[in-house]
Amino acid sequence: MKENQKKFLGIMFECCNIYKRVYVNKEGNAYEGRCPKCYAEVKVRIGSEGSDNRFFRAR
Ligand SMILES: [Zn+2]
């Protein structure tokens, strides 16, 4: 992982309308997290298109 990469990503969990940060997984290839309310999973691959977008939405 590059040093200048962020360690977390802001995610808007649309399922429950909650904004939360999710962190890089062990492999360092994606941001992974769960909605704190309904535990819906979200995974955002690092390096994929749109990775500069700081906001993603879980459904
Ligand atoms: Zn939810």
N, CA, C, O and the ligand as a Tripos MOL2 file, in Angstrom:
@<TRIPOS>MOLECULE
protein
  237   235    60     0     0
PROTEIN
NO_CHARGES

@<TRIPOS>ATOM
      1 N           0.8320   -1.1900    0.0000 N.3       1 MET1
      2 CA          0.0000    0.0000    0.0000 C.3       1 MET1
      3 C           0.8750    1.2520    0.0000 C.2       1 MET1
      4 O           1.8750    1.3260    0.7140 O.2       1 MET1
      5 N           0.4880    2.2170   -0.8010 N.am      2 LYS2
      6 CA          1.2370    3.4680   -0.8160 C.3       2 LYS2
      7 C           1.0050    4.2370    0.4820 C.2       2 LYS2
      8 O          -0.0700    4.1980    1.0800 O.2       2 LYS2
      9 N           2.0410    4.9230    0.8800 N.am      3 GLU3
     10 CA          1.9500    5.6330    2.1580 C.3       3 GLU3
     11 C           0.9420    6.7670    2.1350 C.2       3 GLU3
     12 O           0.3860    7.1410    3.1680 O.2       3 GLU3
     13 N           0.7140    7.3070    0.9540 N.am      4 ASN4
     14 CA         -0.1940    8.4440    0.9100 C.3       4 ASN4
     15 C          -1.6590    8.0300    0.7920 C.2       4 ASN4
     16 O          -2.5490    8.8780    0.7310 O.2       4 ASN4
     17 N          -1.8970    6.7260    0.7600 N.am      5 GLN5
     18 CA         -3.2940    6.2830    0.6930 C.3       5 GLN5
     19 C          -3.9660    6.4320    2.0520 C.2       5 GLN5
     20 O          -3.3520    6.2310    3.1000 O.2       5 GLN5
     21 N          -5.1950    6.7750    2.0030 N.am      6 LYS6
     22 CA         -5.9540    6.9190    3.2310 C.3       6 LYS6
     23 C          -6.2470    5.5430    3.8250 C.2       6 LYS6
     24 O          -6.4130    4.5580    3.1050 O.2       6 LYS6
     25 N          -6.3050    5.5040    5.1210 N.am      7 LYS7
     26 CA         -6.5630    4.2360    5.8010 C.3       7 LYS7
     27 C          -8.0560    3.9710    5.9890 C.2       7 LYS7
     28 O          -8.4620    2.8850    6.4020 O.2       7 LYS7
     29 N          -8.8450    4.9640    5.6840 N.am      8 PHE8
     30 CA        -10.2870    4.7620    5.8390 C.3       8 PHE8
     31 C         -11.0260    5.5080    4.7430 C.2       8 PHE8
     32 O         -10.4670    6.3450    4.0350 O.2       8 PHE8
     33 N         -12.2860    5.1770    4.6330 N.am      9 LEU9
     34 CA        -13.1440    5.7600    3.6160 C.3       9 LEU9
     35 C         -14.4740    6.1100    4.2770 C.2       9 LEU9
     36 O         -14.9730    5.3660    5.1210 O.2       9 LEU9
     37 N         -15.0340    7.2300    3.8890 N.am     10 GLY10
     38 CA        -16.3530    7.5780    4.4120 C.3      10 GLY10
     39 C         -17.4260    6.8770    3.6050 C.2      10 GLY10
     40 O         -17.4670    6.9920    2.3800 O.2      10 GLY10
     41 N         -18.2830    6.1610    4.2820 N.am     11 ILE11
     42 CA        -19.3430    5.4120    3.6090 C.3      11 ILE11
     43 C         -20.6950    5.9070    4.0940 C.2      11 ILE11
     44 O         -20.9270    6.0960    5.2890 O.2      11 ILE11
     45 N         -21.5740    6.1100    3.1290 N.am     12 MET12
     46 CA        -22.9470    6.4160    3.5050 C.3      12 MET12
     47 C         -23.7550    5.1340    3.3790 C.2      12 MET12
     48 O         -23.9830    4.6400    2.2740 O.2      12 MET12
     49 N         -24.1750    4.6110    4.4900 N.am     13 PHE13
     50 CA        -25.0050    3.3930    4.4860 C.3      13 PHE13
     51 C         -26.4380    3.8080    4.2080 C.2      13 PHE13
     52 O         -27.1620    4.2690    5.0900 O.2      13 PHE13
     53 N         -26.8220    3.6310    2.9550 N.am     14 GLU14
     54 CA        -28.1670    4.0620    2.5620 C.3      14 GLU14
     55 C         -29.2540    3.2480    3.2360 C.2      14 GLU14
     56 O         -30.3720    3.7270    3.4290 O.2      14 GLU14
     57 N         -28.9250    2.0240    3.5900 N.am     15 CYS15
     58 CA        -29.9210    1.1490    4.2270 C.3      15 CYS15
     59 C         -30.4910    1.7920    5.4850 C.2      15 CYS15
     60 O         -31.6860    1.6840    5.7600 O.2      15 CYS15
     61 N         -29.6290    2.4610    6.2460 N.am     16 CYS16
     62 CA        -30.0700    3.0300    7.5240 C.3      16 CYS16
     63 C         -29.7680    4.5200    7.6420 C.2      16 CYS16
     64 O         -29.9700    5.1260    8.6940 O.2      16 CYS16
     65 N         -29.2750    5.1080    6.5300 N.am     17 ASN17
     66 CA        -28.9910    6.5370    6.5370 C.3      17 ASN17
     67 C         -27.9470    6.9180    7.5860 C.2      17 ASN17
     68 O         -28.0870    7.9070    8.3060 O.2      17 ASN17
     69 N         -26.9000    6.1030    7.6450 N.am     18 ILE18
     70 CA        -25.8450    6.3520    8.6260 C.3      18 ILE18
     71 C         -24.5260    6.5600    7.8920 C.2      18 ILE18
     72 O         -24.1790    5.8040    6.9850 O.2      18 ILE18
     73 N         -23.8050    7.5830    8.2930 N.am     19 TYR19
     74 CA        -22.4780    7.8210    7.7360 C.3      19 TYR19
     75 C         -21.4360    7.2690    8.6990 C.2      19 TYR19
     76 O         -21.4990    7.5080    9.9050 O.2      19 TYR19
     77 N         -20.4810    6.5310    8.1560 N.am     20 LYS20
     78 CA        -19.4760    5.8980    9.0040 C.3      20 LYS20
     79 C         -18.1870    5.7210    8.2210 C.2      20 LYS20
     80 O         -18.2000    5.6370    6.9930 O.2      20 LYS20
     81 N         -17.0850    5.6660    8.9350 N.am     21 ARG21
     82 CA        -15.8180    5.3660    8.2850 C.3      21 ARG21
     83 C         -15.6020    3.8690    8.2730 C.2      21 ARG21
     84 O         -15.9120    3.1800    9.2450 O.2      21 ARG21
     85 N         -15.0650    3.3610    7.1600 N.am     22 VAL22
     86 CA        -14.6700    1.9560    7.1110 C.3      22 VAL22
     87 C         -13.1760    1.9180    6.8020 C.2      22 VAL22
     88 O         -12.6290    2.8170    6.1630 O.2      22 VAL22
     89 N         -12.5440    0.8670    7.2680 N.am     23 TYR23
     90 CA        -11.0900    0.8050    7.2160 C.3      23 TYR23
     91 C         -10.5710   -0.2600    6.2610 C.2      23 TYR23
     92 O         -11.2920   -1.1760    5.8660 O.2      23 TYR23
     93 N          -9.3060   -0.1150    5.9020 N.am     24 VAL24
     94 CA         -8.6550   -1.0620    5.0040 C.3      24 VAL24
     95 C          -8.5950   -2.4450    5.6600 C.2      24 VAL24
     96 O          -8.3410   -2.5710    6.8580 O.2      24 VAL24
     97 N          -8.8310   -3.4540    4.8620 N.am     25 ASN25
     98 CA         -8.8100   -4.8170    5.3980 C.3      25 ASN25
     99 C          -7.3750   -5.3230    5.5670 C.2      25 ASN25
    100 O          -6.4080   -4.6370    5.2340 O.2      25 ASN25
    101 N          -7.2710   -6.5330    6.0910 N.am     26 LYS26
    102 CA         -5.9550   -7.1130    6.3730 C.3      26 LYS26
    103 C          -5.0790   -7.2060    5.1330 C.2      26 LYS26
    104 O          -3.8750   -6.9550    5.1910 O.2      26 LYS26
    105 N          -5.6960   -7.5710    4.0030 N.am     27 GLU27
    106 CA         -4.9470   -7.7330    2.7570 C.3      27 GLU27
    107 C          -4.5120   -6.3910    2.1750 C.2      27 GLU27
    108 O          -3.6080   -6.3290    1.3420 O.2      27 GLU27
    109 N          -5.1570   -5.3310    2.6180 N.am     28 GLY28
    110 CA         -4.8060   -4.0100    2.1130 C.3      28 GLY28
    111 C          -5.3110   -3.7450    0.7060 C.2      28 GLY28
    112 O          -4.8260   -2.8330    0.0370 O.2      28 GLY28
    113 N          -6.2850   -4.5370    0.2450 N.am     29 ASN29
    114 CA         -6.7630   -4.3590   -1.1320 C.3      29 ASN29
    115 C          -8.1760   -3.7990   -1.2210 C.2      29 ASN29
    116 O          -8.6930   -3.5780   -2.3160 O.2      29 ASN29
    117 N          -8.7900   -3.5740   -0.0850 N.am     30 ALA30
    118 CA        -10.1540   -3.0560   -0.1040 C.3      30 ALA30
    119 C         -10.5100   -2.4370    1.2460 C.2      30 ALA30
    120 O          -9.9090   -2.7370    2.2770 O.2      30 ALA30
    121 N         -11.4970   -1.5730    1.1940 N.am     31 TYR31
    122 CA        -12.0680   -1.0430    2.4330 C.3      31 TYR31
    123 C         -13.2570   -1.9250    2.7710 C.2      31 TYR31
    124 O         -14.1070   -2.1940    1.9220 O.2      31 TYR31
    125 N         -13.3080   -2.3690    4.0150 N.am     32 GLU32
    126 CA        -14.4100   -3.2280    4.4110 C.3      32 GLU32
    127 C         -15.0240   -2.7370    5.7120 C.2      32 GLU32
    128 O         -14.3310   -2.2840    6.6230 O.2      32 GLU32
    129 N         -16.3280   -2.8410    5.7670 N.am     33 GLY33
    130 CA        -17.0060   -2.4360    6.9820 C.3      33 GLY33
    131 C         -18.4370   -2.9310    6.9870 C.2      33 GLY33
    132 O         -18.9140   -3.5330    6.0260 O.2      33 GLY33
    133 N         -19.1040   -2.6630    8.0880 N.am     34 ARG34
    134 CA        -20.4900   -3.0770    8.2230 C.3      34 ARG34
    135 C         -21.3070   -1.9210    8.7520 C.2      34 ARG34
    136 O         -20.8360   -1.0880    9.5250 O.2      34 ARG34
    137 N         -22.5440   -1.9010    8.3080 N.am     35 CYS35
    138 CA        -23.4750   -0.9260    8.8400 C.3      35 CYS35
    139 C         -23.6360   -1.1900   10.3400 C.2      35 CYS35
    140 O         -23.8890   -2.3270   10.7370 O.2      35 CYS35
    141 N         -23.4960   -0.1710   11.1670 N.am     36 PRO36
    142 CA        -23.5800   -0.3720   12.6180 C.3      36 PRO36
    143 C         -24.9790   -0.7370   13.0920 C.2      36 PRO36
    144 O         -25.1560   -1.1720   14.2310 O.2      36 PRO36
    145 N         -25.9530   -0.5670   12.2450 N.am     37 LYS37
    146 CA        -27.3320   -0.8170   12.6720 C.3      37 LYS37
    147 C         -27.8610   -2.1680   12.1820 C.2      37 LYS37
    148 O         -28.3810   -2.9600   12.9680 O.2      37 LYS37
    149 N         -27.7240   -2.4190   10.8890 N.am     38 CYS38
    150 CA        -28.2880   -3.6640   10.3560 C.3      38 CYS38
    151 C         -27.1900   -4.6430    9.9140 C.2      38 CYS38
    152 O         -27.4960   -5.7440    9.4570 O.2      38 CYS38
    153 N         -25.9220   -4.2530   10.0450 N.am     39 TYR39
    154 CA        -24.7780   -5.1170    9.7380 C.3      39 TYR39
    155 C         -24.6510   -5.4940    8.2680 C.2      39 TYR39
    156 O         -24.0320   -6.5040    7.9310 O.2      39 TYR39
    157 N         -25.2320   -4.6890    7.4020 N.am     40 ALA40
    158 CA        -25.0140   -4.9050    5.9690 C.3      40 ALA40
    159 C         -23.5370   -4.6840    5.6710 C.2      40 ALA40
    160 O         -22.9380   -3.7300    6.1680 O.2      40 ALA40
    161 N         -22.9560   -5.5460    4.8760 N.am     41 GLU41
    162 CA        -21.5390   -5.4350    4.5600 C.3      41 GLU41
    163 C         -21.3050   -4.4790    3.4060 C.2      41 GLU41
    164 O         -22.1180   -4.3670    2.4880 O.2      41 GLU41
    165 N         -20.1870   -3.8030    3.4730 N.am     42 VAL42
    166 CA        -19.7640   -2.9880    2.3440 C.3      42 VAL42
    167 C         -18.2880   -3.2720    2.0880 C.2      42 VAL42
    168 O         -17.4960   -3.4120    3.0200 O.2      42 VAL42
    169 N         -17.9350   -3.3530    0.8110 N.am     43 LYS43
    170 CA        -16.5470   -3.6080    0.4440 C.3      43 LYS43
    171 C         -16.2260   -2.7690   -0.7830 C.2      43 LYS43
    172 O         -16.9170   -2.8490   -1.7990 O.2      43 LYS43
    173 N         -15.1840   -1.9720   -0.6840 N.am     44 VAL44
    174 CA        -14.7820   -1.1080   -1.7930 C.3      44 VAL44
    175 C         -13.3440   -1.4290   -2.1400 C.2      44 VAL44
    176 O         -12.4400   -1.2190   -1.3320 O.2      44 VAL44
    177 N         -13.1370   -1.9320   -3.3300 N.am     45 ARG45
    178 CA        -11.7860   -2.3020   -3.7480 C.3      45 ARG45
    179 C         -10.9110   -1.0660   -3.9180 C.2      45 ARG45
    180 O         -11.3510   -0.0490   -4.4550 O.2      45 ARG45
    181 N          -9.6960   -1.1630   -3.4660 N.am     46 ILE46
    182 CA         -8.7340   -0.0760   -3.6210 C.3      46 ILE46
    183 C          -8.1090   -0.1890   -5.0010 C.2      46 ILE46
    184 O          -7.7090   -1.2720   -5.4310 O.2      46 ILE46
    185 N          -8.0310    0.9260   -5.6790 N.am     47 GLY47
    186 CA         -7.4100    0.9280   -6.9940 C.3      47 GLY47
    187 C          -8.3890    0.7320   -8.1280 C.2      47 GLY47
    188 O          -8.0160    0.8280   -9.2970 O.2      47 GLY47
    189 N          -9.6370    0.4580   -7.7940 N.am     48 SER48
    190 CA        -10.6420    0.3280   -8.8420 C.3      48 SER48
    191 C         -11.0770    1.7180   -9.2920 C.2      48 SER48
    192 O         -10.7430    2.7200   -8.6600 O.2      48 SER48
    193 N         -11.8060    1.7660  -10.3630 N.am     49 GLU49
    194 CA        -12.2870    3.0470  -10.8620 C.3      49 GLU49
    195 C         -13.1300    3.7410   -9.8090 C.2      49 GLU49
    196 O         -13.9330    3.1140   -9.1180 O.2      49 GLU49
    197 N         -12.9360    5.0140   -9.7020 N.am     50 GLY50
    198 CA        -13.7170    5.7640   -8.7400 C.3      50 GLY50
    199 C         -13.1690    5.6940   -7.3310 C.2      50 GLY50
    200 O         -13.8320    6.1140   -6.3830 O.2      50 GLY50
    201 N         -11.9570    5.1640   -7.1850 N.am     51 SER51
    202 CA        -11.3930    5.0280   -5.8470 C.3      51 SER51
    203 C         -11.0360    6.3820   -5.2420 C.2      51 SER51
    204 O         -10.7990    6.4920   -4.0390 O.2      51 SER51
    205 N         -10.9990    7.4090   -6.0870 N.am     52 ASP52
    206 CA        -10.7390    8.7360   -5.5480 C.3      52 ASP52
    207 C         -11.9820    9.3400   -4.9270 C.2      52 ASP52
    208 O         -11.9200   10.3190   -4.1830 O.2      52 ASP52
    209 N         -13.0930    8.7410   -5.2460 N.am     53 ASN53
    210 CA        -14.3380    9.2010   -4.6420 C.3      53 ASN53
    211 C         -14.3200    8.8570   -3.1590 C.2      53 ASN53
    212 O         -14.1270    7.6980   -2.7940 O.2      53 ASN53
    213 N         -14.5120    9.8230   -2.3290 N.am     54 ARG54
    214 CA        -14.3950    9.6170   -0.8910 C.3      54 ARG54
    215 C         -15.6850    9.1010   -0.2870 C.2      54 ARG54
    216 O         -15.7330    8.7850    0.9010 O.2      54 ARG54
    217 N         -16.7210    9.0130   -1.0850 N.am     55 PHE55
    218 CA        -17.9960    8.5770   -0.5240 C.3      55 PHE55
    219 C         -18.5820    7.4320   -1.3510 C.2      55 PHE55
    220 O         -18.7140    7.5250   -2.5720 O.2      55 PHE55
    221 N         -18.9140    6.3910   -0.6770 N.am     56 PHE56
    222 CA        -19.5540    5.2580   -1.3320 C.3      56 PHE56
    223 C         -20.8560    4.9630   -0.5910 C.2      56 PHE56
    224 O         -21.0700    5.3900    0.5430 O.2      56 PHE56
    225 N         -21.6910    4.2360   -1.2620 N.am     57 ARG57
    226 CA        -22.9780    3.9430   -0.6530 C.3      57 ARG57
    227 C         -23.2030    2.4620   -0.5490 C.2      57 ARG57
    228 O         -22.9870    1.7230   -1.5090 O.2      57 ARG57
    229 N         -23.6320    2.0290    0.5980 N.am     58 ALA58
    230 CA        -24.0150    0.6290    0.7770 C.3      58 ALA58
    231 C         -25.5070    0.5250    0.5420 C.2      58 ALA58
    232 O         -26.2580    1.4670    0.7950 O.2      58 ALA58
    233 N         -25.9240   -0.6280    0.0570 N.am     59 ARG59
    234 CA        -27.3550   -0.7990   -0.1880 C.3      59 ARG59
    235 C         -27.8710   -1.9580    0.6350 C.2      59 ARG59
    236 O         -29.0580   -2.2750    0.5780 O.2      59 ARG59
    237 ZN        -28.0840   -0.5750    7.6240 Zn       60 ZN60
@<TRIPOS>BOND
     1     1     2 1
     2     2     3 1
     3     3     4 2
     4     3     5 am
     5     5     6 1
     6     6     7 1
     7     7     8 2
     8     7     9 am
     9     9    10 1
    10    10    11 1
    11    11    12 2
    12    11    13 am
    13    13    14 1
    14    14    15 1
    15    15    16 2
    16    15    17 am
    17    17    18 1
    18    18    19 1
    19    19    20 2
    20    19    21 am
    21    21    22 1
    22    22    23 1
    23    23    24 2
    24    23    25 am
    25    25    26 1
    26    26    27 1
    27    27    28 2
    28    27    29 am
    29    29    30 1
    30    30    31 1
    31    31    32 2
    32    31    33 am
    33    33    34 1
    34    34    35 1
    35    35    36 2
    36    35    37 am
    37    37    38 1
    38    38    39 1
    39    39    40 2
    40    39    41 am
    41    41    42 1
    42    42    43 1
    43    43    44 2
    44    43    45 am
    45    45    46 1
    46    46    47 1
    47    47    48 2
    48    47    49 am
    49    49    50 1
    50    50    51 1
    51    51    52 2
    52    51    53 am
    53    53    54 1
    54    54    55 1
    55    55    56 2
    56    55    57 am
    57    57    58 1
    58    58    59 1
    59    59    60 2
    60    59    61 am
    61    61    62 1
    62    62    63 1
    63    63    64 2
    64    63    65 am
    65    65    66 1
    66    66    67 1
    67    67    68 2
    68    67    69 am
    69    69    70 1
    70    70    71 1
    71    71    72 2
    72    71    73 am
    73    73    74 1
    74    74    75 1
    75    75    76 2
    76    75    77 am
    77    77    78 1
    78    78    79 1
    79    79    80 2
    80    79    81 am
    81    81    82 1
    82    82    83 1
    83    83    84 2
    84    83    85 am
    85    85    86 1
    86    86    87 1
    87    87    88 2
    88    87    89 am
    89    89    90 1
    90    90    91 1
    91    91    92 2
    92    91    93 am
    93    93    94 1
    94    94    95 1
    95    95    96 2
    96    95    97 am
    97    97    98 1
    98    98    99 1
    99    99   100 2
   100    99   101 am
   101   101   102 1
   102   102   103 1
   103   103   104 2
   104   103   105 am
   105   105   106 1
   106   106   107 1
   107   107   108 2
   108   107   109 am
   109   109   110 1
   110   110   111 1
   111   111   112 2
   112   111   113 am
   113   113   114 1
   114   114   115 1
   115   115   116 2
   116   115   117 am
   117   117   118 1
   118   118   119 1
   119   119   120 2
   120   119   121 am
   121   121   122 1
   122   122   123 1
   123   123   124 2
   124   123   125 am
   125   125   126 1
   126   126   127 1
   127   127   128 2
   128   127   129 am
   129   129   130 1
   130   130   131 1
   131   131   132 2
   132   131   133 am
   133   133   134 1
   134   134   135 1
   135   135   136 2
   136   135   137 am
   137   137   138 1
   138   138   139 1
   139   139   140 2
   140   139   141 am
   141   141   142 1
   142   142   143 1
   143   143   144 2
   144   143   145 am
   145   145   146 1
   146   146   147 1
   147   147   148 2
   148   147   149 am
   149   149   150 1
   150   150   151 1
   151   151   152 2
   152   151   153 am
   153   153   154 1
   154   154   155 1
   155   155   156 2
   156   155   157 am
   157   157   158 1
   158   158   159 1
   159   159   160 2
   160   159   161 am
   161   161   162 1
   162   162   163 1
   163   163   164 2
   164   163   165 am
   165   165   166 1
   166   166   167 1
   167   167   168 2
   168   167   169 am
   169   169   170 1
   170   170   171 1
   171   171   172 2
   172   171   173 am
   173   173   174 1
   174   174   175 1
   175   175   176 2
   176   175   177 am
   177   177   178 1
   178   178   179 1
   179   179   180 2
   180   179   181 am
   181   181   182 1
   182   182   183 1
   183   183   184 2
   184   183   185 am
   185   185   186 1
   186   186   187 1
   187   187   188 2
   188   187   189 am
   189   189   190 1
   190   190   191 1
   191   191   192 2
   192   191   193 am
   193   193   194 1
   194   194   195 1
   195   195   196 2
   196   195   197 am
   197   197   198 1
   198   198   199 1
   199   199   200 2
   200   199   201 am
   201   201   202 1
   202   202   203 1
   203   203   204 2
   204   203   205 am
   205   205   206 1
   206   206   207 1
   207   207   208 2
   208   207   209 am
   209   209   210 1
   210   210   211 1
   211   211   212 2
   212   211   213 am
   213   213   214 1
   214   214   215 1
   215   215   216 2
   216   215   217 am
   217   217   218 1
   218   218   219 1
   219   219   220 2
   220   219   221 am
   221   221   222 1
   222   222   223 1
   223   223   224 2
   224   223   225 am
   225   225   226 1
   226   226   227 1
   227   227   228 2
   228   227   229 am
   229   229   230 1
   230   230   231 1
   231   231   232 2
   232   231   233 am
   233   233   234 1
   234   234   235 1
   235   235   236 2
@<TRIPOS>SUBSTRUCTURE
     1 MET1         2 RESIDUE 1 A MET
     2 LYS2         6 RESIDUE 1 A LYS
     3 GLU3        10 RESIDUE 1 A GLU
     4 ASN4        14 RESIDUE 1 A ASN
     5 GLN5        18 RESIDUE 1 A GLN
     6 LYS6        22 RESIDUE 1 A LYS
     7 LYS7        26 RESIDUE 1 A LYS
     8 PHE8        30 RESIDUE 1 A PHE
     9 LEU9        34 RESIDUE 1 A LEU
    10 GLY10       38 RESIDUE 1 A GLY
    11 ILE11       42 RESIDUE 1 A ILE
    12 MET12       46 RESIDUE 1 A MET
    13 PHE13       50 RESIDUE 1 A PHE
    14 GLU14       54 RESIDUE 1 A GLU
    15 CYS15       58 RESIDUE 1 A CYS
    16 CYS16       62 RESIDUE 1 A CYS
    17 ASN17       66 RESIDUE 1 A ASN
    18 ILE18       70 RESIDUE 1 A ILE
    19 TYR19       74 RESIDUE 1 A TYR
    20 LYS20       78 RESIDUE 1 A LYS
    21 ARG21       82 RESIDUE 1 A ARG
    22 VAL22       86 RESIDUE 1 A VAL
    23 TYR23       90 RESIDUE 1 A TYR
    24 VAL24       94 RESIDUE 1 A VAL
    25 ASN25       98 RESIDUE 1 A ASN
    26 LYS26      102 RESIDUE 1 A LYS
    27 GLU27      106 RESIDUE 1 A GLU
    28 GLY28      110 RESIDUE 1 A GLY
    29 ASN29      114 RESIDUE 1 A ASN
    30 ALA30      118 RESIDUE 1 A ALA
    31 TYR31      122 RESIDUE 1 A TYR
    32 GLU32      126 RESIDUE 1 A GLU
    33 GLY33      130 RESIDUE 1 A GLY
    34 ARG34      134 RESIDUE 1 A ARG
    35 CYS35      138 RESIDUE 1 A CYS
    36 PRO36      142 RESIDUE 1 A PRO
    37 LYS37      146 RESIDUE 1 A LYS
    38 CYS38      150 RESIDUE 1 A CYS
    39 TYR39      154 RESIDUE 1 A TYR
    40 ALA40      158 RESIDUE 1 A ALA
    41 GLU41      162 RESIDUE 1 A GLU
    42 VAL42      166 RESIDUE 1 A VAL
    43 LYS43      170 RESIDUE 1 A LYS
    44 VAL44      174 RESIDUE 1 A VAL
    45 ARG45      178 RESIDUE 1 A ARG
    46 ILE46      182 RESIDUE 1 A ILE
    47 GLY47      186 RESIDUE 1 A GLY
    48 SER48      190 RESIDUE 1 A SER
    49 GLU49      194 RESIDUE 1 A GLU
    50 GLY50      198 RESIDUE 1 A GLY
    51 SER51      202 RESIDUE 1 A SER
    52 ASP52      206 RESIDUE 1 A ASP
    53 ASN53      210 RESIDUE 1 A ASN
    54 ARG54      214 RESIDUE 1 A ARG
    55 PHE55      218 RESIDUE 1 A PHE
    56 PHE56      222 RESIDUE 1 A PHE
    57 ARG57      226 RESIDUE 1 A ARG
    58 ALA58      230 RESIDUE 1 A ALA
    59 ARG59      234 RESIDUE 1 A ARG
    60 ZN60       237 GROUP 0 **** ****
